[in-house]
Amino acid sequence: MVSQELIVLVDENGLSIGSMPKAEVHHGETPLHRAFSAYLFDDAGRLLVTRRSVEKQTFPGMWTNTVCGHPGPGEDDADAIARRARFELGVEVTDVRPALPGYRYRAEFRGVVENEICPVYLGRFSGSPTPDATEVGEWELLDWAAFRRRQDAEGDEAWSPWCREQALLIEAAGLAPAA
């Protein structure tokens, strides 16, 4: 039996106020909930970027950072990042560290709203990506400068809004790797 993934609902201060099945969370009136966003690099310092599967409910077909998701009730963010990276990409994760611990955003696409308190992390991955096609349509390894040039060139329709905003904040915080 496959267990149902639960999303942690939070109040304006980020405190847990309950949980809800993932399938019921994202819609036009999405409740505020916990999430994470991770930027994972290989041994050569290249960022693994992914294109969301066209089957995804939220922001299908858009390029984004390595992995995004939701920690389950009582789950540590680093454990959730490792779980999702293994599931979505077949890679292992190490050296996870906070980059933007207070990040929060709200975005809408095709009537589906994201409304998340979403700490952002940097880390490393090992292994060769073998994506789950229901999660990831494509992937690429890019140095930071090439990643940012692609975002600028391809714009809002190609890249997830959180990834575009987070990249700028990572740079502003002096956390972007040297190109």
N, C-alpha and C positions, 0 to 999 in steps of 0.2 A: 504494500500500500504506500503510495506517495503522499508525504505530508504536505499540507497546505502552507505556503510561505506567508508568514505574518509580518506586517509592517508596524513599526512602533509609532504611534501617534504622540505628538508632543504639544505642550502649551507654548506660549510666546517666549518663555524663558528656556525652552528646550527640555523641560521636564516631562517624563513619560506620563501620559494620561490614559494609556490603554493600547490596544492593538487591533488591527483589522486585516482580513485576508488581502493580499496584494491585488488580486483580481478586482476588488471592490474600491481600491483607493484612488486610482487615477481616472478622473472624469472632469467635467466642467466645474465642479465645486470641490476639488481635491482638498482634503483636510491637511493641515500642517503635519509633517512627519519627518522622521530621521532618515538620512541617507549618507552616502559617502561618495567621494570622487577621488580616483587615484591615477597618478601619472607614474608609470613604471618604465625604467630604463634598463637597457642591456649592459653587458660588460664594456662595450665601446662607448657608452654614454648616449646611445640613441634612444629616443622616446618611441614606445610602441603605441601607435594611434590605431583606432578601430573605426570601422563604419558599421553603424547599427543595422541589424537585419531589417529588411523591409517588412518583416512580420511583427516587429515590435509595436506595442501599443503607443508608446511615447517616442516622438521624434524619429520615426522609422527612416532608414536610409541615410541618416546624417552621419558625417564624420565626427568623432569626438575623442576624448582622452582614452587611456587604456581600458579602464573599467570603472563603472558606476554601479551603485546598487543600494541596498538597504540592509542594515544590520537587523538581525532578528531580536526578539525580546531577550535581554540579558547577554547578547553577543557583543564582544569587543569589536571595534571597527577594524583593527588589524586582522582579526580572525575572519571577519566578513569579507574583507578585501581578498584575502588568500582563498577563501571559499569560492567567491565569484570568479576570480582569475583562473582557478583550476577548472571550474564548470564552463565558463565562456570561452576560454582560450587554451586550456590544457597546460598552463605554465605555473611554475612555483614562484612564490613571492618572498622577498627578504628585505630587511632594512627599511621597513615602513616607518616614516616619520611625518609628523604634522607639518603642513605648509601654511594652510589658511584655516585654523581651527574654528573660527567664528563665521565661516561663509554661510550665507543663506540666500536663496533666490526663489523667484516665482516666474514661470514662463508658460506660455500657451502656444500650442501648435495643433491645428485642425480640431479645435474644440476640447483638447485634452490639456489639463493644467498640471504643471509641476509646482509644488509648493513645499519646499524642503529646507530644513536646517541640515546643511551638507558639508561637514568638514572635508577639507581637501588634503590629500597626502601625496608625498613623493616616496618612491621606493625603487627596488630592483626586481627584475624577473629573470628567471633562468628557464631554459628549455626553448624548443621551437614551437611557436603558436600553432595549434590545431583547433581552430574555432568550431564551436557549436553553431551550425548554420541558422538556428532559430534565434540566436543572440547577435552574432557577428557576421556581417556579409563579406568584409574585406579587412585587411590589416596591412600596415606599413611600418617600417622603422625609419625615423627621421631625426637628424640632429635638431636641436631646438630652433636654430635660425631657419632651417628649411620648413619646419612645422609652422612657425609664425608667418613665413612668406606665403605658404599655402593658405593659411587662414585668411590673410589679407587679400590674396588674389581671388579666392573662391567665394568668400563672403558669407553673409547671413543664411543663405539658402542651403549651403553645403555643410556648415559646421554648427554643432549644437550651441545654443546660446550660453549655457553654463561653461562650456569649454573655452569659448572666445573670451568671456569675462574672466574666468579663472586664470588663463594664460597671462593676461595683462596684470592681474593682481600678483601672480607668482613673480613676474618680472619686477614689479614695483617693490616687492618685498626683498629683492636681491637674491631670490632662490632659483632663478633659471640657470641651467648649466651653461657654461661657456660654449660658444659655437666653434 
